[in-house]
């Protein structure tokens, strides 16, 4: 499957790095939200040296023990 580059959306996300607001990415199922976040994560890892990124995919069984919010602390 061909990946559609969402440069405009990625640029919007990059432009709000460092702002204190909470960012929410929404969209219908299978619209590319996860792929956009993967592209954003790659940008941050490449361009921000002190970035602290945690990626948890709750669809994977290895994260089943993190279903309770207290365990994330």
Beta strands, then each sheet from edge to edge (+ up, - down):
end
